[in-house]
Amino acid sequence: MKHIALFLPDLNGGGAERVMLTLAKGFVGHGHRVDLVLARASSGVSIVHLTQLLRFLRIVL
């Protein structure tokens, strides 16, 4: 099992954010631990159902 961190400025937007979430779910499906690191807490998607799969971290600048 690997521990993978994926960084995004936030989850607003569309294509790139969806791709990162799809990658994260795929990594989890293969047994890896995934942290999604966000620069801003604002979210364009509902992350409630993802919190059981991923750990969300916000960078405080």
Backbone bond lengths (Angstrom), bond angles and torsions (degrees), N, CA, C in turn:
res aa  C-N    CA-C-N  psi(-1)  N-CA   C-N-CA  omega(-1)  CA-C   N-CA-C  phi
1 M - - - 1.458 - - 1.529 108.42 -
2 K 1.310 116.66 132.89 1.454 122.77 176.25 1.520 109.73 -107.77
3 H 1.310 114.98 157.53 1.462 121.29 175.24 1.523 106.52 -108.72
4 I 1.329 116.56 116.45 1.455 122.66 -174.09 1.523 109.42 -115.50
5 A 1.339 116.18 133.98 1.462 121.40 174.69 1.531 108.22 -114.77
6 L 1.322 116.49 130.55 1.460 122.95 176.89 1.514 107.82 -115.44
7 F 1.343 116.78 132.58 1.459 120.87 -177.96 1.522 110.77 -109.28
8 L 1.324 115.36 136.46 1.465 123.24 171.61 1.529 107.73 -141.27
9 P 1.340 117.27 147.69 1.462 118.49 175.44 1.533 111.24 -60.17
10 D 1.326 117.55 -42.50 1.466 123.25 176.26 1.526 106.97 -166.33
11 L 1.312 115.73 -175.92 1.471 119.47 179.36 1.519 112.34 -104.38
12 N 1.322 117.06 12.89 1.463 120.23 174.44 1.521 108.42 -77.43
13 G 1.285 116.71 149.27 1.450 119.66 178.66 1.510 111.03 118.64
14 G 1.281 115.82 -141.10 1.454 117.32 -174.35 1.509 114.18 -149.98
15 G 1.335 116.23 -93.78 1.453 121.95 -168.19 1.514 116.20 -59.21
16 A 1.320 117.68 -53.83 1.465 120.37 -177.18 1.522 111.53 -62.68
17 E 1.313 116.33 -39.24 1.470 120.55 179.67 1.531 110.63 -65.42
18 R 1.320 116.44 -42.34 1.476 120.35 177.78 1.522 110.75 -63.15
19 V 1.323 116.49 -41.54 1.469 120.19 179.09 1.524 110.55 -61.94
20 M 1.331 117.23 -44.25 1.468 120.02 -179.99 1.527 111.84 -63.23
21 L 1.335 116.90 -40.66 1.460 119.81 177.94 1.525 110.89 -66.76
22 T 1.326 117.40 -37.79 1.467 121.06 177.31 1.526 110.08 -65.01
23 L 1.328 116.93 -43.60 1.468 120.46 176.19 1.527 111.05 -60.34
24 A 1.324 116.14 -46.14 1.464 120.58 -179.04 1.524 110.61 -59.33
25 K 1.333 117.06 -45.71 1.468 120.02 179.30 1.526 110.98 -63.85
26 G 1.329 116.74 -37.34 1.461 120.31 177.23 1.516 112.30 -64.21
27 F 1.350 116.50 -43.34 1.464 120.32 177.23 1.529 111.08 -61.01
28 V 1.331 116.59 -44.30 1.465 121.08 178.15 1.528 109.95 -61.43
29 G 1.328 116.14 -41.66 1.466 120.66 178.45 1.517 113.23 -61.17
30 H 1.330 116.47 -24.92 1.465 121.10 177.04 1.525 112.21 -94.15
31 G 1.325 116.51 10.83 1.458 120.81 173.87 1.515 115.81 90.75
32 H 1.313 118.57 8.71 1.464 120.85 179.54 1.524 110.88 -89.29
33 R 1.323 115.00 155.65 1.462 121.51 175.80 1.521 107.71 -93.14
34 V 1.334 118.06 131.69 1.465 121.34 -174.19 1.527 110.92 -126.32
35 D 1.337 114.86 130.88 1.461 122.17 170.29 1.518 107.18 -110.22
36 L 1.301 117.31 131.93 1.464 122.27 173.33 1.520 106.37 -104.13
37 V 1.318 116.78 112.48 1.461 123.03 -175.31 1.525 108.30 -98.36
38 L 1.333 116.12 122.32 1.461 122.15 -177.17 1.525 110.09 -116.96
39 A 1.347 116.42 138.64 1.460 120.43 176.03 1.524 111.01 -78.09
40 R 1.329 116.81 -29.45 1.471 122.01 178.85 1.525 108.50 -129.40
41 A 1.314 115.38 144.06 1.456 120.46 -176.51 1.524 112.98 -80.47
42 S 1.333 117.87 -12.93 1.465 119.04 -178.29 1.519 109.68 -62.71
43 S 1.296 115.52 143.83 1.453 119.68 -174.55 1.509 111.17 -134.97
44 G 1.320 116.61 130.58 1.450 121.59 175.87 1.513 111.75 -89.68
45 V 1.327 116.86 -7.43 1.460 121.23 -179.95 1.516 108.71 -126.33
46 S 1.300 115.99 157.28 1.462 120.39 176.78 1.525 108.66 -78.86
47 I 1.336 117.05 119.47 1.455 120.08 -178.48 1.526 112.64 -101.96
48 V 1.313 116.96 4.03 1.458 120.18 -176.70 1.527 111.14 -57.49
49 H 1.334 117.26 -45.83 1.461 119.83 -178.28 1.523 112.84 -73.60
50 L 1.326 118.35 -14.04 1.462 121.25 179.93 1.524 113.06 -90.62
51 T 1.327 118.09 -16.83 1.458 120.24 -174.72 1.521 112.25 -66.23
52 Q 1.311 117.89 -19.53 1.463 119.79 176.19 1.526 110.76 -77.35
53 L 1.341 117.53 -22.04 1.457 121.81 -179.08 1.518 113.29 -98.49
54 L 1.337 116.47 -36.32 1.452 121.89 -172.74 1.513 111.19 -122.55
55 R 1.311 115.55 154.34 1.458 119.83 171.94 1.523 106.70 -103.47
56 F 1.330 116.60 127.19 1.455 122.51 -179.26 1.520 109.29 -100.20
57 L 1.324 116.17 129.56 1.452 121.99 178.38 1.519 108.36 -124.08
58 R 1.315 116.84 141.08 1.467 121.23 177.84 1.512 109.05 -116.28
59 I 1.315 116.49 130.08 1.449 122.06 177.51 1.515 108.86 -81.24
60 V 1.302 117.37 128.22 1.466 121.70 177.94 1.521 107.04 -100.73
61 L 1.330 115.17 117.87 1.476 120.34 -178.61 1.506 111.16 -103.30
